[in-house]
Amino acid sequence: MARISAADAGGPNVLAFLDMLAWSEGTSTIKASDDGYNVLYGGGLFQGYADHPRRKLTFPINGKPVTSTAAGRYQLLERYWDAYRVSLRLSGGFTPENQDRIALQQIRERKALADIKAGRIEQAIAKCSNIWASLPGNSYGQNPHRLDKLLSQWAKLGGVLA
């Protein structure tokens, strides 16, 4: 479950969307993880939240090697952590709360927050698909989830459709 409060997130639909993203990215489903907050690209775990783990890892996806520095519950790239840490004036490191704050900022930048609050999740997913490779409609070629599976998971996590 997201670590920021429903009030800070913008309501229970937004928390459900964050939890759906973690499920979709496959981080929150790793049993030994801290609900996905300490997951490296490829499913390994990192220790401590002082900073982004800054590990460049390569794994095959659809027969092609894919290299990434993605880490955390929402699989944030190292370069984006560096930029958001400054622009959002985040202190305390790559903490779960800061990971949530960055994911929310990314959602805001895609102009999807109002859709999520209103329960227009299909529209929000479409708007956010260029950020998260697990969402349908992206161009990453990394086997996104089907929309019906995401909608089902979102509802299971407490989201309410419009």
C-alpha positions as CSV (number, residue, x, y, z in Angstrom):
1,M,0.0,0.0,0.0
2,A,1.2,3.5,-0.8
3,R,2.8,5.2,2.2
4,I,1.5,8.7,1.7
5,S,-1.9,9.5,3.1
6,A,-5.1,9.6,1.1
7,A,-5.3,13.3,1.9
8,D,-1.8,13.9,0.6
9,A,-2.4,11.7,-2.5
10,G,-5.7,13.3,-3.4
11,G,-8.1,10.6,-2.2
12,P,-8.6,6.9,-2.1
13,N,-8.9,6.5,-5.9
14,V,-5.4,7.9,-6.2
15,L,-4.0,5.6,-3.6
16,A,-5.6,2.7,-5.5
17,F,-4.0,3.9,-8.7
18,L,-0.6,4.0,-7.1
19,D,-1.1,0.5,-5.8
20,M,-2.3,-0.7,-9.2
21,L,0.9,0.8,-10.8
22,A,3.0,-1.1,-8.3
23,W,1.1,-4.3,-9.1
24,S,1.4,-3.6,-12.8
25,E,5.2,-2.9,-12.6
26,G,5.5,-6.2,-10.7
27,T,7.2,-4.7,-7.7
28,S,4.6,-5.0,-5.0
29,T,4.1,-8.7,-5.8
30,I,7.7,-9.6,-4.9
31,K,7.2,-11.3,-1.5
32,A,10.5,-10.4,0.1
33,S,10.3,-6.8,-0.9
34,D,9.1,-3.8,1.2
35,D,5.9,-3.6,-0.8
36,G,8.0,-2.9,-3.9
37,Y,9.8,0.1,-2.6
38,N,13.2,-1.7,-2.6
39,V,12.9,-3.5,-5.9
40,L,15.5,-3.2,-8.6
41,Y,14.8,-3.6,-12.4
42,G,14.6,-7.4,-12.9
43,G,13.3,-8.2,-9.5
44,G,16.3,-8.0,-7.2
45,L,16.2,-6.1,-4.0
46,F,18.4,-3.2,-2.7
47,Q,19.1,-2.2,0.8
48,G,18.5,1.2,2.4
49,Y,16.7,4.3,1.1
50,A,19.5,6.9,1.5
51,D,19.7,7.3,-2.3
52,H,18.5,5.7,-5.5
53,P,20.5,2.4,-5.8
54,R,22.1,3.6,-9.1
55,R,22.5,0.1,-10.6
56,K,22.5,-0.4,-14.3
57,L,21.1,-3.9,-15.0
58,T,20.4,-5.7,-18.2
59,F,17.8,-8.5,-18.8
60,P,16.3,-10.0,-21.9
61,I,12.8,-8.9,-22.8
62,N,11.3,-10.5,-25.9
63,G,14.7,-11.8,-26.9
64,K,16.4,-8.4,-26.7
65,P,18.7,-7.1,-23.9
66,V,17.1,-4.2,-22.1
67,T,19.3,-2.1,-19.8
68,S,17.8,0.1,-17.1
69,T,18.5,1.9,-13.8
70,A,14.8,1.5,-12.8
71,A,14.3,1.0,-9.1
72,G,11.7,1.3,-6.5
73,R,7.9,0.7,-6.3
74,Y,7.3,2.6,-9.6
75,Q,10.5,1.7,-11.3
76,L,11.9,5.2,-11.4
77,L,15.1,5.7,-13.5
78,E,18.1,7.2,-11.8
79,R,18.1,10.3,-13.9
80,Y,14.5,11.1,-13.1
81,W,15.2,10.6,-9.4
82,D,18.0,13.1,-9.6
83,A,15.7,15.6,-11.4
84,Y,12.6,15.2,-9.2
85,R,14.7,15.2,-6.0
86,V,15.7,18.8,-6.9
87,S,12.5,20.1,-8.5
88,L,10.3,18.7,-5.7
89,R,12.8,19.7,-3.0
90,L,12.7,16.2,-1.5
91,S,14.8,15.4,1.6
92,G,15.4,12.1,3.3
93,G,16.5,10.0,0.3
94,F,14.8,7.5,-2.0
95,T,12.2,6.8,0.7
96,P,8.8,5.1,0.1
97,E,7.1,8.4,0.7
98,N,9.4,10.2,-1.8
99,Q,8.8,7.5,-4.4
100,D,5.0,8.0,-3.9
101,R,5.5,11.8,-4.3
102,I,7.4,11.4,-7.5
103,A,4.8,9.0,-9.0
104,L,2.1,11.5,-8.1
105,Q,4.1,14.3,-9.8
106,Q,4.5,12.2,-12.9
107,I,0.7,11.6,-12.9
108,R,0.1,15.3,-12.6
109,E,2.5,16.1,-15.4
110,R,0.5,13.7,-17.7
111,K,-2.7,15.6,-16.6
112,A,-4.2,12.3,-15.3
113,L,-4.9,13.2,-11.7
114,A,-8.3,14.6,-12.2
115,D,-9.3,11.5,-14.2
116,I,-8.1,9.2,-11.4
117,K,-10.0,11.2,-8.8
118,A,-13.1,11.0,-10.9
119,G,-12.8,7.3,-11.6
120,R,-11.9,7.7,-15.3
121,I,-9.2,5.1,-15.1
122,E,-9.0,4.1,-18.7
123,Q,-8.2,7.7,-19.6
124,A,-5.7,8.0,-16.8
125,I,-3.9,4.8,-17.9
126,A,-3.8,6.0,-21.5
127,K,-2.3,9.4,-20.3
128,C,0.3,7.6,-18.2
129,S,1.3,4.9,-20.6
130,N,4.4,6.6,-21.8
131,I,5.8,6.6,-18.3
132,W,5.2,3.0,-17.2
133,A,6.2,0.2,-19.5
134,S,3.6,-2.1,-17.9
135,L,0.7,0.0,-19.1
136,P,-1.0,-0.6,-22.4
137,G,-0.4,1.9,-25.2
138,N,3.3,2.4,-24.5
139,S,6.1,2.1,-27.0
140,Y,8.6,0.3,-24.8
141,G,7.8,-3.2,-26.2
142,Q,7.9,-4.7,-22.7
143,N,4.7,-6.8,-22.5
144,P,2.2,-4.4,-21.0
145,H,-0.8,-5.7,-19.0
146,R,-4.2,-5.8,-20.7
147,L,-6.5,-2.9,-19.8
148,D,-9.2,-5.2,-18.3
149,K,-6.6,-6.8,-15.9
150,L,-5.6,-3.3,-14.8
151,L,-9.2,-2.2,-14.3
152,S,-9.9,-5.3,-12.3
153,Q,-6.9,-4.8,-10.1
154,W,-7.7,-1.2,-9.5
155,A,-11.2,-2.0,-8.4
156,K,-9.8,-4.8,-6.2
157,L,-7.5,-2.3,-4.5
158,G,-10.5,0.0,-3.7
159,G,-10.8,2.2,-6.8
160,V,-14.3,3.3,-7.8
161,L,-15.0,3.8,-11.4
162,A,-16.9,6.9,-12.7
